[in-house]
């Protein structure tokens, strides 16, 4: 009924010479932005601009656009933290620690419809590859709102993209190496926001390690899985369907073996970059009808897209 899975030969490609375009963001007027190791955030179709002021080892990962069309960028390496990139491409620290915890492996920053920022810290371990193991649960989610910055969920298994559901009632979080999509109810104690207990929406297997997260107009979550290069559509009821797959069965089996043995390493994860989707890592709905799906990746130099029979939910920055 939903015309899934999408055939790989339906993919189109955009950009060239990109450096680790892990995260992607689209707007209503057709702008397309990607994280880029060399220039922080790059607008496709525009000249590349030099990033000024970032610390050595700056590794842009997930990012959000502000109403002023500046960017808040998670730095996954080097000094860590969330950095602001202004319209002159100047990078300055925005948030480097929360509740006394240094954001050393800051993975993602997202904006919701109420103007709150949601920040994921993958792990407290250094190097972060030490957290590519079953049982490591030292990541957390922080929020920045009118009450300031604070940790609201802890003990997560390599916290990755996290987004508020379109209905505004829950936060959904990808835990990459806990192999699950987790939902937290948004609750209030008076004026203060807090999260309810975790609820597992979906547990992943067969080489699927959840990374990117977006919602369609029906409220279903779309998850980009590294290693397997699968895009999954997951409903709150627990129903899951494969939207797109570029999986190698032998690679998936080997990653499962290594993960179970506690031997998954950077080389095993990077092996997903040998496929056409180049280790698919993020999802953004775009196009005038929100039916074009753009895919970020860890190891490619361009991004892929395809047309969806289901429209995406408009993100908070859609009309900025």
Steps between C-alpha positions, in 0.01 A plus 500: 500500500783739588715393202785380721776404470635769269729366227864605516492606136243767598765689697623840387822660621584857599822692564858399437822505696321501836695404812303265725149638435363324810202725566261680266236771534244626246277810501173598329671730250717217368821565694699189583773502764743223596763462769846503346830417667681780319258792532263409785170540315477525122204621295471293184515708186696779672877561511683335785601745775787463745404419859662747741578435864430130553748303709733239344323173434160666461263230371152637423223248548131572563396863477202734533407826330394798710234754402789736409623234254809432703596145595555316827731209429593193707876446499562127525878529545774733620368740763145362467204719591235686304633784283325792335585574136383846399429629150862610463611138566648588839490211748469577871419276799130492591488225765800296612369329813172419674456432872877480532529242219723599209333442162805313373317283244210727413309325224187698416313822562140546392238773528134435581188703426513670841855624446664247732834346408558127546861383523634146498827392660594159362735373769729613779770258380808613307550407225132461417565169323522342847122542515439282191418218741193327644426621849668843485234743624670832578345740247247769582255756362501864609247774435548876474183698571384803698623331818853455364700192399470170688518124455155344472580137410812300587627144472440471124686272259691737268245778472449614143231711331211600725188687392167605645209317338274715276220476758726673753441241771817288492872499423633217282866396524718268293740300718747374242679228695217415736330415166168665581267790426381641833210730582466728804177681588541876547369590846488810716554563870344844519695708248791253480524247217602143574496166319298196595651151521646349180280290272661284231325553166724269297804274546737465205688200361645363173777760472268796575655762731262799530642846432283760320137570591212689336119482512245480223164674500330199661739509797703192400875514560744458212836364613827492306715204602875508462686181404192343337409809294129446563226759541220372723155644567384422854154573639422560866315166501829322428428430134817529291551498125808535282485820296836455326777243533857495374603225740774242445390177677859389561592837650190498719579152628861593574399816685255301710771245585749767601244696699389193696865421577572857612737546206316754285748770402533798269608282206192279533269803513678671211454191282147626432662778300576258219134495396318754280349682799848538659383430856165682507488710817221759485164583342336828403165545326503784248361623171197726473273210598733348764509178298868510399713305746866601528757268656820607672789256524824441686732421211365641175581824319137567396151437635224277364128570469181324397131583474272372776130412474462640853580864582723596789390697803618863468806550725525797736731690263288437189393862447816670630 
